[in-house]
Amino acid sequence: MPELPEVETTRRGISSYILHHKVHAFKVREPRLRWPVPTALAKILPGQRIDSIKRRAKYLLLGAETGTLIIHLGMSGSLHIVAAKLAPETHDHVDIIMDNGQCLRLRDPRRFGAVLWTTQDPCQHPLLRHIGPEPLTKSFSGNYLYRASRKRRCAIKTLLMNARIVAGVGNIYANEALYHAGIRPGWAAGRLSHQDCGALATAVKSTLKQAIRAGGTTLKDFTNSVGQPGYFGQSLQVYGRQDRPCMRCASPIKRKIIAQRASYYCPKCQS
Ligand SMILES: [Zn+2]
């Protein structure tokens, strides 16, 4: 599943190809994504310039002249820049063709992604309205996390993955951040000290930033119709490493299911 760093890398990757360009055509081959793709966009979008490409949590917001396209990659979606004339493949459901001959193509085999349109402030859209602060901004801090976790009995990892608490921290990076902060994923959120919360907020930021930096090296994949932006596996230190030695202390990494999600931790470094 694309997480925040993948979405941010996508945003950066597609920007230079479509920002300040006008839409020439909007083609939907399969409107049945998580919600139906508005077919009216084929009439609304052509002729409109894309003035901004922003990200809120894991949503991409393409600001056009009369509204905003809200794109979510769901479980398996990816965006690619291809030549408009390149024949689509089976799971290439939506094309946004620009006046420079480039095409932003959405591929989504499992169709949990979304392409929506709003003429209002996109951050007030029902899908985005209740999302917590962006993890890479100052509003997400140790102080904030400390206040938000008081009296919470859920696991700290579950709290970190709650979009109302902080935007876009998925399973992979929640595991990684907890490892870097030396905090066990299953601990009750409300029992974390102020110091723990500070270390965790810092670790969330550095983990995401590192992944975004690693993703920068895959930017060229956005011009490749078959290349997947992929995940930045080279930088993962604990996720998916059950029974393998901890990179710090060599203890075997443990795996535990917390709130139905696979959780990995070092029993020694996170104790
Ligand atoms: Zn360790």
Boltz pocket constraint, residues with backbone or C-beta under 6 A from the ligand:
constraints:
  - pocket:
      binder: B
      contacts: [[A, 246], [A, 247], [A, 248], [A, 249], [A, 250], [A, 251], [A, 266], [A, 267], [A, 268], [A, 269], [A, 270]]
      max_distance: 6.0
